[in-house]
Amino acid sequence: MNSRREAIFIITRWLATQEFPDRMIPDDPNRAFITDLVYTTVRRKRSLTWALERFLKKMPKGETEAALLVGACQLLFMSDVADYAAINETVEAAKVASQRTAGLVNGVLRNLQRQREQVLSELATQPIGIRVSHPDALVTRWLHRFGPEETLALCEWNNEPPDTWLAYPPQQKAETGGDQQEKGIGEAFRKLERGMRVEDVPGYADGAFVVQDPGTAPAIELLDVRPGLNVLDACAAPGGKTIQIAWRMGAPAQDDPHHRLVAFDLHDDRIERIHANLARTRQEWVTVLQGDLTMPPSPELAALAPFDRILLDAPCSNSGVLRRRPDARWRWTTRRMKQLAETQATMLENALTLLAPGGRLVYSTCSLEHEENRRQITVLRRAHPEVVCSGVIENIPTRSNTDGAFACALELRKI
């Protein structure tokens, strides 16, 4: 019951504030179940709401709505949860709100249990946005670009729990207790066995690996780092890509002032995560700076320029990682995407001022949308004919079997 109570509390807060659910999940012995329940509820919210409205005159708000969603999620989309537990323990958890809430939740969930097969059958005939619980605006875009078959496959991919991948230093072999590399996945990545905690993997305390999806590999590959370069990771938090760059560069020799890696980000909590990850992986030689790349470079950052390599992993709409960030689909709007595209363009311009002639800037996102990817490159190159594109890699989850990602290498020609 406590696990369901936690899930109801998180969903209630998420519905009211749109805060990130992953930041609300407690460090609890039942964390894995709470996470699965919360994430599945968030992913399937539109389908769940459609199903529940069959049994309600009006959808209630607050904890009552959250309890109904959490209970219906278990009955419809979590086959490993027994019906009696899904209903009885959710009702018990709902009693914390009120007896009236518990009574309503009990009645609706029992009706849903009795009519489950009919509900699921009718759900399968609904428009794709309701059927696979995605916003219509995003589905419409994908239908135009990918067609109905791949759009459905992409939405279904997003509704599956994500795998956890561990990235190791290049050429290093690893035993994680999980699957070995899959077709198309580099040997530096290993998939963690489901149910195994990252902290229990051999080498965690020694910093032998970072948690990172193989979808991040193209950006690192295109960056082409090596010892003796001055490198900037311009949107570094939480530090996974920074560490992969550091592994490829190696710690600098004392007499090499040109060998430098700078990790740059904006918010205090994100800077703290970079420091923590660098400390665990024994990469404290990396310089960490705080600032805002939507503004002209600060004197502190400009003093370290020009950089031979810059990685700009820009903030984006996350449409390529909706499997991993299930709440991001409900923040997706065309207007928000266009606002993000404006931010990306500004950051690209500011980053370019820090690039050395002959240097390389890799622009990357975890978006699938042209406005955030190829169009950004087209606009930048029109304004800067001295910039050339030397490589593009785009991962579509249904084709790459990884998180969605876009990466483009841009080189500043020497004049």
FIDO-602953 format. One record per residue (C-alpha): residue in one letter; y, x, z. Coordinates in nm, 3 decimals. Layout:
<sites>
{code = A | Y = Y | X = X | Z = Z}
...
</sites>
This chain:
<sites>
{code = M | Y = 0.000 | X = 0.000 | Z = 0.000}
{code = N | Y = 0.241 | X = 0.286 | Z = 0.081}
{code = S | Y = 0.200 | X = 0.423 | Z = -0.272}
{code = R | Y = 0.284 | X = 0.087 | Z = -0.423}
{code = R | Y = 0.572 | X = 0.047 | Z = -0.182}
{code = E | Y = 0.712 | X = 0.381 | Z = -0.300}
{code = A | Y = 0.667 | X = 0.276 | Z = -0.663}
{code = I | Y = 0.845 | X = -0.056 | Z = -0.604}
{code = F | Y = 1.131 | X = 0.124 | Z = -0.429}
{code = I | Y = 1.169 | X = 0.371 | Z = -0.719}
{code = I | Y = 1.156 | X = 0.100 | Z = -0.986}
{code = T | Y = 1.409 | X = -0.112 | Z = -0.793}
{code = R | Y = 1.648 | X = 0.181 | Z = -0.778}
{code = W | Y = 1.587 | X = 0.274 | Z = -1.142}
{code = L | Y = 1.659 | X = -0.082 | Z = -1.260}
{code = A | Y = 1.984 | X = -0.084 | Z = -1.065}
{code = T | Y = 2.114 | X = 0.267 | Z = -1.137}
{code = Q | Y = 1.923 | X = 0.410 | Z = -1.435}
{code = E | Y = 1.870 | X = 0.726 | Z = -1.231}
{code = F | Y = 1.595 | X = 0.961 | Z = -1.347}
{code = P | Y = 1.267 | X = 0.832 | Z = -1.197}
{code = D | Y = 1.112 | X = 1.179 | Z = -1.173}
{code = R | Y = 1.384 | X = 1.285 | Z = -0.930}
{code = M | Y = 1.299 | X = 0.995 | Z = -0.697}
{code = I | Y = 0.925 | X = 1.057 | Z = -0.666}
{code = P | Y = 0.849 | X = 1.197 | Z = -0.319}
{code = D | Y = 0.637 | X = 1.501 | Z = -0.238}
{code = D | Y = 0.354 | X = 1.282 | Z = -0.114}
{code = P | Y = -0.027 | X = 1.324 | Z = -0.095}
{code = N | Y = -0.046 | X = 1.033 | Z = -0.343}
{code = R | Y = 0.222 | X = 1.178 | Z = -0.573}
{code = A | Y = -0.008 | X = 1.176 | Z = -0.877}
{code = F | Y = -0.082 | X = 0.802 | Z = -0.844}
{code = I | Y = 0.281 | X = 0.715 | Z = -0.767}
{code = T | Y = 0.397 | X = 0.914 | Z = -1.070}
{code = D | Y = 0.141 | X = 0.746 | Z = -1.297}
{code = L | Y = 0.234 | X = 0.400 | Z = -1.170}
{code = V | Y = 0.610 | X = 0.457 | Z = -1.198}
{code = Y | Y = 0.595 | X = 0.622 | Z = -1.540}
{code = T | Y = 0.359 | X = 0.361 | Z = -1.685}
{code = T | Y = 0.580 | X = 0.081 | Z = -1.554}
{code = V | Y = 0.889 | X = 0.242 | Z = -1.705}
{code = R | Y = 0.715 | X = 0.308 | Z = -2.039}
{code = R | Y = 0.578 | X = -0.044 | Z = -2.067}
{code = K | Y = 0.877 | X = -0.230 | Z = -1.924}
{code = R | Y = 0.952 | X = -0.433 | Z = -2.236}
{code = S | Y = 0.590 | X = -0.542 | Z = -2.281}
{code = L | Y = 0.559 | X = -0.618 | Z = -1.910}
{code = T | Y = 0.875 | X = -0.827 | Z = -1.909}
{code = W | Y = 0.750 | X = -1.025 | Z = -2.209}
{code = A | Y = 0.417 | X = -1.092 | Z = -2.032}
{code = L | Y = 0.574 | X = -1.190 | Z = -1.699}
{code = E | Y = 0.824 | X = -1.428 | Z = -1.855}
{code = R | Y = 0.532 | X = -1.649 | Z = -1.958}
{code = F | Y = 0.484 | X = -1.732 | Z = -1.588}
{code = L | Y = 0.848 | X = -1.748 | Z = -1.474}
{code = K | Y = 1.137 | X = -1.982 | Z = -1.543}
{code = K | Y = 1.373 | X = -1.689 | Z = -1.490}
{code = M | Y = 1.304 | X = -1.323 | Z = -1.423}
{code = P | Y = 1.419 | X = -1.241 | Z = -1.068}
{code = K | Y = 1.618 | X = -0.929 | Z = -0.989}
{code = G | Y = 1.595 | X = -0.648 | Z = -0.737}
{code = E | Y = 1.275 | X = -0.574 | Z = -0.547}
{code = T | Y = 1.109 | X = -0.892 | Z = -0.668}
{code = E | Y = 1.141 | X = -0.788 | Z = -1.032}
{code = A | Y = 1.021 | X = -0.438 | Z = -0.946}
{code = A | Y = 0.717 | X = -0.569 | Z = -0.756}
{code = L | Y = 0.623 | X = -0.798 | Z = -1.046}
{code = L | Y = 0.654 | X = -0.512 | Z = -1.296}
{code = V | Y = 0.448 | X = -0.275 | Z = -1.080}
{code = G | Y = 0.177 | X = -0.535 | Z = -1.025}
{code = A | Y = 0.160 | X = -0.642 | Z = -1.390}
{code = C | Y = 0.148 | X = -0.279 | Z = -1.498}
{code = Q | Y = -0.170 | X = -0.223 | Z = -1.300}
{code = L | Y = -0.337 | X = -0.538 | Z = -1.435}
{code = L | Y = -0.247 | X = -0.482 | Z = -1.800}
{code = F | Y = -0.222 | X = -0.108 | Z = -1.853}
{code = M | Y = -0.408 | X = 0.076 | Z = -1.573}
{code = S | Y = -0.776 | X = 0.000 | Z = -1.626}
{code = D | Y = -0.884 | X = 0.245 | Z = -1.356}
{code = V | Y = -0.716 | X = 0.031 | Z = -1.086}
{code = A | Y = -0.930 | X = -0.252 | Z = -0.948}
{code = D | Y = -0.780 | X = -0.601 | Z = -0.977}
{code = Y | Y = -0.810 | X = -0.673 | Z = -0.605}
{code = A | Y = -0.613 | X = -0.355 | Z = -0.524}
{code = A | Y = -0.355 | X = -0.421 | Z = -0.792}
{code = I | Y = -0.286 | X = -0.769 | Z = -0.656}
{code = N | Y = -0.350 | X = -0.749 | Z = -0.282}
{code = E | Y = -0.182 | X = -0.417 | Z = -0.216}
{code = T | Y = 0.115 | X = -0.495 | Z = -0.438}
{code = V | Y = 0.160 | X = -0.825 | Z = -0.253}
{code = E | Y = 0.140 | X = -0.644 | Z = 0.082}
{code = A | Y = 0.401 | X = -0.397 | Z = -0.038}
{code = A | Y = 0.622 | X = -0.686 | Z = -0.153}
{code = K | Y = 0.619 | X = -0.833 | Z = 0.199}
{code = V | Y = 0.856 | X = -0.554 | Z = 0.302}
{code = A | Y = 1.118 | X = -0.734 | Z = 0.092}
{code = S | Y = 1.032 | X = -1.084 | Z = 0.217}
{code = Q | Y = 0.749 | X = -1.334 | Z = 0.253}
{code = R | Y = 0.908 | X = -1.536 | Z = -0.028}
{code = T | Y = 0.895 | X = -1.237 | Z = -0.260}
{code = A | Y = 0.533 | X = -1.173 | Z = -0.165}
{code = G | Y = 0.441 | X = -1.536 | Z = -0.234}
{code = L | Y = 0.600 | X = -1.532 | Z = -0.578}
{code = V | Y = 0.439 | X = -1.197 | Z = -0.667}
{code = N | Y = 0.098 | X = -1.322 | Z = -0.552}
{code = G | Y = 0.117 | X = -1.639 | Z = -0.761}
{code = V | Y = 0.239 | X = -1.471 | Z = -1.078}
{code = L | Y = -0.009 | X = -1.182 | Z = -1.061}
{code = R | Y = -0.306 | X = -1.414 | Z = -1.003}
{code = N | Y = -0.203 | X = -1.626 | Z = -1.301}
{code = L | Y = -0.167 | X = -1.311 | Z = -1.508}
{code = Q | Y = -0.512 | X = -1.194 | Z = -1.399}
{code = R | Y = -0.668 | X = -1.525 | Z = -1.504}
{code = Q | Y = -0.497 | X = -1.525 | Z = -1.843}
{code = R | Y = -0.501 | X = -1.147 | Z = -1.903}
{code = E | Y = -0.714 | X = -1.149 | Z = -2.219}
{code = Q | Y = -0.504 | X = -1.420 | Z = -2.380}
{code = V | Y = -0.182 | X = -1.240 | Z = -2.285}
{code = L | Y = -0.303 | X = -0.909 | Z = -2.429}
{code = S | Y = -0.424 | X = -1.084 | Z = -2.742}
{code = E | Y = -0.086 | X = -1.248 | Z = -2.798}
{code = L | Y = 0.098 | X = -0.924 | Z = -2.713}
{code = A | Y = -0.088 | X = -0.753 | Z = -2.998}
{code = T | Y = 0.073 | X = -0.996 | Z = -3.245}
{code = Q | Y = 0.430 | X = -0.942 | Z = -3.128}
{code = P | Y = 0.692 | X = -0.734 | Z = -3.316}
{code = I | Y = 0.637 | X = -0.362 | Z = -3.273}
{code = G | Y = 0.922 | X = -0.315 | Z = -3.025}
{code = I | Y = 0.769 | X = -0.564 | Z = -2.780}
{code = R | Y = 0.411 | X = -0.462 | Z = -2.855}
{code = V | Y = 0.460 | X = -0.093 | Z = -2.780}
{code = S | Y = 0.766 | X = -0.125 | Z = -2.557}
{code = H | Y = 1.042 | X = 0.058 | Z = -2.746}
{code = P | Y = 1.404 | X = -0.043 | Z = -2.819}
{code = D | Y = 1.447 | X = -0.218 | Z = -3.153}
{code = A | Y = 1.727 | X = 0.015 | Z = -3.268}
{code = L | Y = 1.500 | X = 0.318 | Z = -3.243}
{code = V | Y = 1.201 | X = 0.141 | Z = -3.396}
{code = T | Y = 1.413 | X = 0.029 | Z = -3.693}
{code = R | Y = 1.525 | X = 0.387 | Z = -3.758}
{code = W | Y = 1.169 | X = 0.519 | Z = -3.741}
{code = L | Y = 1.035 | X = 0.242 | Z = -3.967}
{code = H | Y = 1.288 | X = 0.342 | Z = -4.232}
{code = R | Y = 1.203 | X = 0.712 | Z = -4.198}
{code = F | Y = 0.832 | X = 0.722 | Z = -4.119}
{code = G | Y = 0.697 | X = 0.385 | Z = -4.236}
{code = P | Y = 0.509 | X = 0.129 | Z = -4.024}
{code = E | Y = 0.185 | X = 0.323 | Z = -3.974}
{code = E | Y = 0.338 | X = 0.647 | Z = -3.845}
{code = T | Y = 0.603 | X = 0.461 | Z = -3.644}
{code = L | Y = 0.332 | X = 0.271 | Z = -3.460}
{code = A | Y = 0.137 | X = 0.594 | Z = -3.405}
{code = L | Y = 0.451 | X = 0.764 | Z = -3.271}
{code = C | Y = 0.522 | X = 0.478 | Z = -3.029}
{code = E | Y = 0.162 | X = 0.481 | Z = -2.911}
{code = W | Y = 0.184 | X = 0.859 | Z = -2.860}
{code = N | Y = 0.493 | X = 0.802 | Z = -2.643}
{code = N | Y = 0.302 | X = 0.554 | Z = -2.428}
{code = E | Y = 0.029 | X = 0.803 | Z = -2.331}
{code = P | Y = 0.062 | X = 1.021 | Z = -2.019}
{code = P | Y = 0.175 | X = 1.368 | Z = -2.130}
{code = D | Y = -0.040 | X = 1.676 | Z = -2.095}
{code = T | Y = 0.084 | X = 1.960 | Z = -1.878}
{code = W | Y = 0.096 | X = 2.293 | Z = -2.060}
{code = L | Y = 0.136 | X = 2.638 | Z = -1.914}
{code = A | Y = 0.306 | X = 2.916 | Z = -2.110}
{code = Y | Y = 0.195 | X = 3.273 | Z = -2.045}
{code = P | Y = 0.344 | X = 3.601 | Z = -2.165}
{code = P | Y = 0.250 | X = 3.678 | Z = -2.526}
{code = Q | Y = -0.099 | X = 3.825 | Z = -2.574}
{code = Q | Y = -0.194 | X = 3.749 | Z = -2.213}
{code = K | Y = -0.525 | X = 3.567 | Z = -2.166}
{code = A | Y = -0.538 | X = 3.295 | Z = -1.905}
{code = E | Y = -0.795 | X = 3.094 | Z = -1.715}
{code = T | Y = -0.643 | X = 2.769 | Z = -1.591}
{code = G | Y = -0.942 | X = 2.550 | Z = -1.531}
{code = G | Y = -0.829 | X = 2.339 | Z = -1.826}
{code = D | Y = -0.880 | X = 2.321 | Z = -2.199}
{code = Q | Y = -0.839 | X = 2.632 | Z = -2.406}
{code = Q | Y = -0.597 | X = 2.643 | Z = -2.694}
{code = E | Y = -0.617 | X = 2.359 | Z = -2.944}
{code = K | Y = -0.586 | X = 2.375 | Z = -3.320}
{code = G | Y = -0.234 | X = 2.478 | Z = -3.411}
{code = I | Y = -0.141 | X = 2.582 | Z = -3.054}
{code = G | Y = -0.062 | X = 2.948 | Z = -2.987}
{code = E | Y = -0.284 | X = 3.145 | Z = -2.751}
{code = A | Y = 0.001 | X = 3.192 | Z = -2.500}
{code = F | Y = -0.024 | X = 2.819 | Z = -2.411}
{code = R | Y = -0.298 | X = 2.661 | Z = -2.203}
{code = K | Y = -0.343 | X = 2.292 | Z = -2.119}
{code = L | Y = -0.385 | X = 2.212 | Z = -1.751}
{code = E | Y = -0.684 | X = 2.008 | Z = -1.648}
{code = R | Y = -0.580 | X = 1.656 | Z = -1.547}
{code = G | Y = -0.562 | X = 1.613 | Z = -1.173}
{code = M | Y = -0.507 | X = 1.983 | Z = -1.109}
{code = R | Y = -0.181 | X = 2.080 | Z = -0.941}
{code = V | Y = 0.028 | X = 2.346 | Z = -1.109}
{code = E | Y = 0.070 | X = 2.519 | Z = -0.774}
{code = D | Y = -0.310 | X = 2.557 | Z = -0.747}
{code = V | Y = -0.347 | X = 2.745 | Z = -1.075}
{code = P | Y = -0.431 | X = 3.114 | Z = -1.022}
{code = G | Y = -0.121 | X = 3.324 | Z = -1.074}
{code = Y | Y = 0.135 | X = 3.055 | Z = -0.986}
{code = A | Y = 0.274 | X = 3.235 | Z = -0.681}
{code = D | Y = 0.283 | X = 3.561 | Z = -0.877}
{code = G | Y = 0.485 | X = 3.408 | Z = -1.159}
{code = A | Y = 0.212 | X = 3.451 | Z = -1.420}
{code = F | Y = 0.321 | X = 3.143 | Z = -1.617}
{code = V | Y = 0.581 | X = 2.871 | Z = -1.659}
{code = V | Y = 0.530 | X = 2.501 | Z = -1.728}
{code = Q | Y = 0.629 | X = 2.453 | Z = -2.091}
{code = D | Y = 0.507 | X = 2.245 | Z = -2.385}
{code = P | Y = 0.405 | X = 2.429 | Z = -2.704}
{code = G | Y = 0.680 | X = 2.234 | Z = -2.877}
{code = T | Y = 0.921 | X = 2.492 | Z = -2.733}
{code = A | Y = 0.754 | X = 2.778 | Z = -2.923}
{code = P | Y = 0.942 | X = 2.743 | Z = -3.257}
{code = A | Y = 1.283 | X = 2.806 | Z = -3.099}
{code = I | Y = 1.156 | X = 3.121 | Z = -2.925}
{code = E | Y = 0.984 | X = 3.243 | Z = -3.241}
{code = L | Y = 1.295 | X = 3.193 | Z = -3.455}
{code = L | Y = 1.512 | X = 3.373 | Z = -3.201}
{code = D | Y = 1.318 | X = 3.695 | Z = -3.273}
{code = V | Y = 1.416 | X = 3.880 | Z = -2.956}
{code = R | Y = 1.321 | X = 4.238 | Z = -2.874}
{code = P | Y = 1.426 | X = 4.511 | Z = -2.631}
{code = G | Y = 1.776 | X = 4.648 | Z = -2.664}
{code = L | Y = 1.951 | X = 4.323 | Z = -2.758}
{code = N | Y = 2.227 | X = 4.130 | Z = -2.584}
{code = V | Y = 2.091 | X = 3.773 | Z = -2.559}
{code = L | Y = 2.239 | X = 3.444 | Z = -2.436}
{code = D | Y = 2.036 | X = 3.136 | Z = -2.340}
{code = A | Y = 2.328 | X = 2.894 | Z = -2.358}
{code = C | Y = 2.167 | X = 2.583 | Z = -2.201}
{code = A | Y = 1.908 | X = 2.756 | Z = -1.986}
{code = A | Y = 1.796 | X = 2.516 | Z = -1.712}
{code = P | Y = 1.534 | X = 2.490 | Z = -1.576}
{code = G | Y = 1.465 | X = 2.839 | Z = -1.710}
{code = G | Y = 1.136 | X = 2.810 | Z = -1.898}
{code = K | Y = 1.273 | X = 2.936 | Z = -2.228}
{code = T | Y = 1.478 | X = 3.201 | Z = -2.048}
{code = I | Y = 1.160 | X = 3.340 | Z = -1.895}
{code = Q | Y = 0.979 | X = 3.337 | Z = -2.229}
{code = I | Y = 1.267 | X = 3.536 | Z = -2.376}
{code = A | Y = 1.262 | X = 3.776 | Z = -2.079}
{code = W | Y = 0.888 | X = 3.837 | Z = -2.126}
{code = R | Y = 0.950 | X = 3.936 | Z = -2.487}
{code = M | Y = 1.242 | X = 4.163 | Z = -2.400}
{code = G | Y = 1.102 | X = 4.330 | Z = -2.090}
{code = A | Y = 1.315 | X = 4.451 | Z = -1.800}
{code = P | Y = 1.589 | X = 4.692 | Z = -1.910}
{code = A | Y = 1.578 | X = 5.063 | Z = -1.851}
{code = Q | Y = 1.851 | X = 5.186 | Z = -1.620}
{code = D | Y = 2.019 | X = 5.377 | Z = -1.902}
{code = D | Y = 2.026 | X = 5.085 | Z = -2.150}
{code = P | Y = 2.355 | X = 4.894 | Z = -2.105}
{code = H | Y = 2.294 | X = 4.696 | Z = -2.427}
{code = H | Y = 1.972 | X = 4.532 | Z = -2.304}
{code = R | Y = 2.089 | X = 4.209 | Z = -2.139}
{code = L | Y = 1.977 | X = 3.847 | Z = -2.104}
{code = V | Y = 2.225 | X = 3.587 | Z = -1.979}
{code = A | Y = 2.114 | X = 3.241 | Z = -1.864}
{code = F | Y = 2.402 | X = 2.992 | Z = -1.878}
{code = D | Y = 2.422 | X = 2.631 | Z = -1.759}
{code = L | Y = 2.659 | X = 2.381 | Z = -1.607}
{code = H | Y = 2.544 | X = 2.197 | Z = -1.293}
{code = D | Y = 2.478 | X = 2.344 | Z = -0.949}
{code = D | Y = 2.130 | X = 2.194 | Z = -0.913}
{code = R | Y = 2.028 | X = 2.324 | Z = -1.255}
{code = I | Y = 2.157 | X = 2.672 | Z = -1.174}
{code = E | Y = 1.946 | X = 2.664 | Z = -0.856}
{code = R | Y = 1.633 | X = 2.582 | Z = -1.060}
{code = I | Y = 1.701 | X = 2.875 | Z = -1.293}
{code = H | Y = 1.729 | X = 3.112 | Z = -0.997}
{code = A | Y = 1.411 | X = 2.974 | Z = -0.840}
{code = N | Y = 1.208 | X = 3.012 | Z = -1.160}
{code = L | Y = 1.341 | X = 3.361 | Z = -1.227}
{code = A | Y = 1.250 | X = 3.464 | Z = -0.872}
{code = R | Y = 0.895 | X = 3.326 | Z = -0.898}
{code = T | Y = 0.833 | X = 3.502 | Z = -1.228}
{code = R | Y = 0.989 | X = 3.831 | Z = -1.108}
{code = Q | Y = 1.266 | X = 3.823 | Z = -1.369}
{code = E | Y = 1.566 | X = 3.865 | Z = -1.137}
{code = W | Y = 1.718 | X = 4.120 | Z = -1.377}
{code = V | Y = 1.843 | X = 3.824 | Z = -1.583}
{code = T | Y = 2.214 | X = 3.745 | Z = -1.538}
{code = V | Y = 2.285 | X = 3.381 | Z = -1.442}
{code = L | Y = 2.628 | X = 3.232 | Z = -1.513}
{code = Q | Y = 2.764 | X = 2.882 | Z = -1.459}
{code = G | Y = 2.999 | X = 2.711 | Z = -1.700}
{code = D | Y = 3.059 | X = 2.443 | Z = -1.962}
{code = L | Y = 2.993 | X = 2.524 | Z = -2.328}
{code = T | Y = 3.177 | X = 2.211 | Z = -2.439}
{code = M | Y = 3.487 | X = 2.410 | Z = -2.347}
{code = P | Y = 3.603 | X = 2.742 | Z = -2.496}
{code = P | Y = 3.399 | X = 3.026 | Z = -2.340}
{code = S | Y = 3.516 | X = 3.132 | Z = -1.996}
{code = P | Y = 3.653 | X = 3.486 | Z = -1.952}
{code = E | Y = 3.339 | X = 3.577 | Z = -1.756}
{code = L | Y = 3.109 | X = 3.474 | Z = -2.042}
{code = A | Y = 3.338 | X = 3.605 | Z = -2.316}
{code = A | Y = 3.342 | X = 3.946 | Z = -2.145}
{code = L | Y = 2.967 | X = 3.979 | Z = -2.211}
{code = A | Y = 3.000 | X = 3.888 | Z = -2.580}
{code = P | Y = 2.931 | X = 3.943 | Z = -2.860}
{code = F | Y = 2.565 | X = 3.848 | Z = -2.835}
{code = D | Y = 2.299 | X = 3.960 | Z = -3.080}
{code = R | Y = 2.095 | X = 3.647 | Z = -3.015}
{code = I | Y = 2.197 | X = 3.305 | Z = -2.883}
{code = L | Y = 1.965 | X = 3.015 | Z = -2.805}
{code = L | Y = 2.147 | X = 2.683 | Z = -2.792}
{code = D | Y = 1.895 | X = 2.424 | Z = -2.675}
{code = A | Y = 2.150 | X = 2.145 | Z = -2.685}
{code = P | Y = 2.152 | X = 1.824 | Z = -2.479}
{code = C | Y = 2.020 | X = 1.543 | Z = -2.697}
{code = S | Y = 1.882 | X = 1.190 | Z = -2.705}
{code = N | Y = 1.529 | X = 1.314 | Z = -2.621}
{code = S | Y = 1.371 | X = 1.094 | Z = -2.889}
{code = G | Y = 1.103 | X = 1.359 | Z = -2.947}
{code = V | Y = 0.990 | X = 1.369 | Z = -2.583}
{code = L | Y = 0.972 | X = 1.001 | Z = -2.487}
{code = R | Y = 0.612 | X = 1.060 | Z = -2.379}
{code = R | Y = 0.735 | X = 1.310 | Z = -2.120}
{code = R | Y = 1.062 | X = 1.131 | Z = -2.034}
{code = P | Y = 0.967 | X = 0.763 | Z = -2.049}
{code = D | Y = 1.300 | X = 0.636 | Z = -1.920}
{code = A | Y = 1.493 | X = 0.805 | Z = -2.203}
{code = R | Y = 1.389 | X = 0.533 | Z = -2.450}
{code = W | Y = 1.588 | X = 0.277 | Z = -2.252}
{code = R | Y = 1.900 | X = 0.496 | Z = -2.265}
{code = W | Y = 1.874 | X = 0.535 | Z = -2.642}
{code = T | Y = 2.147 | X = 0.367 | Z = -2.845}
{code = T | Y = 2.308 | X = 0.460 | Z = -3.174}
{code = R | Y = 2.641 | X = 0.491 | Z = -2.995}
{code = R | Y = 2.503 | X = 0.729 | Z = -2.734}
{code = M | Y = 2.331 | X = 0.938 | Z = -3.000}
{code = K | Y = 2.661 | X = 0.973 | Z = -3.189}
{code = Q | Y = 2.838 | X = 1.076 | Z = -2.867}
{code = L | Y = 2.573 | X = 1.339 | Z = -2.808}
{code = A | Y = 2.610 | X = 1.458 | Z = -3.167}
{code = E | Y = 2.980 | X = 1.517 | Z = -3.106}
{code = T | Y = 2.896 | X = 1.720 | Z = -2.796}
{code = Q | Y = 2.638 | X = 1.921 | Z = -2.989}
{code = A | Y = 2.888 | X = 2.001 | Z = -3.264}
{code = T | Y = 3.142 | X = 2.125 | Z = -3.009}
{code = M | Y = 2.882 | X = 2.342 | Z = -2.836}
{code = L | Y = 2.772 | X = 2.488 | Z = -3.169}
{code = E | Y = 3.127 | X = 2.584 | Z = -3.258}
{code = N | Y = 3.187 | X = 2.743 | Z = -2.917}
{code = A | Y = 2.856 | X = 2.930 | Z = -2.925}
{code = L | Y = 2.931 | X = 3.067 | Z = -3.270}
{code = T | Y = 3.244 | X = 3.239 | Z = -3.135}
{code = L | Y = 3.015 | X = 3.443 | Z = -2.907}
{code = L | Y = 2.779 | X = 3.562 | Z = -3.182}
{code = A | Y = 2.796 | X = 3.917 | Z = -3.313}
{code = P | Y = 2.824 | X = 3.976 | Z = -3.690}
{code = G | Y = 2.468 | X = 4.009 | Z = -3.816}
{code = G | Y = 2.346 | X = 3.820 | Z = -3.509}
{code = R | Y = 2.128 | X = 3.513 | Z = -3.493}
{code = L | Y = 2.190 | X = 3.177 | Z = -3.325}
{code = V | Y = 1.900 | X = 2.934 | Z = -3.286}
{code = Y | Y = 2.006 | X = 2.571 | Z = -3.249}
{code = S | Y = 1.734 | X = 2.347 | Z = -3.106}
{code = T | Y = 1.687 | X = 1.997 | Z = -2.971}
{code = C | Y = 1.399 | X = 1.775 | Z = -2.860}
{code = S | Y = 1.531 | X = 1.495 | Z = -3.082}
{code = L | Y = 1.377 | X = 1.357 | Z = -3.402}
{code = E | Y = 1.708 | X = 1.225 | Z = -3.537}
{code = H | Y = 1.883 | X = 1.377 | Z = -3.839}
{code = E | Y = 2.229 | X = 1.330 | Z = -3.686}
{code = E | Y = 2.134 | X = 1.564 | Z = -3.404}
{code = N | Y = 1.942 | X = 1.812 | Z = -3.617}
{code = R | Y = 1.981 | X = 1.886 | Z = -3.988}
{code = R | Y = 2.315 | X = 1.711 | Z = -4.017}
{code = Q | Y = 2.459 | X = 1.937 | Z = -3.746}
{code = I | Y = 2.356 | X = 2.241 | Z = -3.948}
{code = T | Y = 2.500 | X = 2.100 | Z = -4.270}
{code = V | Y = 2.837 | X = 2.026 | Z = -4.110}
{code = L | Y = 2.855 | X = 2.367 | Z = -3.941}
{code = R | Y = 2.777 | X = 2.556 | Z = -4.261}
{code = R | Y = 3.038 | X = 2.362 | Z = -4.457}
{code = A | Y = 3.298 | X = 2.477 | Z = -4.205}
{code = H | Y = 3.157 | X = 2.829 | Z = -4.183}
{code = P | Y = 3.031 | X = 2.959 | Z = -4.519}
{code = E | Y = 2.965 | X = 3.295 | Z = -4.351}
{code = V | Y = 2.675 | X = 3.131 | Z = -4.164}
{code = V | Y = 2.337 | X = 3.123 | Z = -4.340}
{code = C | Y = 2.021 | X = 2.938 | Z = -4.243}
{code = S | Y = 1.720 | X = 3.170 | Z = -4.218}
{code = G | Y = 1.454 | X = 2.929 | Z = -4.097}
{code = V | Y = 1.389 | X = 2.572 | Z = -3.984}
{code = I | Y = 1.093 | X = 2.435 | Z = -3.789}
{code = E | Y = 1.058 | X = 2.065 | Z = -3.708}
{code = N | Y = 0.777 | X = 1.920 | Z = -3.497}
{code = I | Y = 0.694 | X = 1.550 | Z = -3.522}
{code = P | Y = 0.450 | X = 1.463 | Z = -3.238}
{code = T | Y = 0.215 | X = 1.265 | Z = -3.463}
{code = R | Y = 0.183 | X = 1.570 | Z = -3.689}
{code = S | Y = 0.215 | X = 1.866 | Z = -3.452}
{code = N | Y = 0.034 | X = 1.719 | Z = -3.150}
{code = T | Y = 0.316 | X = 1.860 | Z = -2.936}
{code = D | Y = 0.648 | X = 1.739 | Z = -2.803}
{code = G | Y = 0.895 | X = 1.661 | Z = -3.080}
{code = A | Y = 1.133 | X = 1.949 | Z = -3.147}
{code = F | Y = 1.380 | X = 2.087 | Z = -3.401}
{code = A | Y = 1.487 | X = 2.450 | Z = -3.432}
{code = C | Y = 1.706 | X = 2.621 | Z = -3.691}
{code = A | Y = 1.793 | X = 2.992 | Z = -3.709}
{code = L | Y = 2.153 | X = 3.062 | Z = -3.818}
{code = E | Y = 2.273 | X = 3.413 | Z = -3.902}
{code = L | Y = 2.631 | X = 3.531 | Z = -3.910}
{code = R | Y = 2.676 | X = 3.751 | Z = -4.215}
{code = K | Y = 2.856 | X = 4.079 | Z = -4.169}
{code = I | Y = 3.182 | X = 4.091 | Z = -4.357}
</sites>
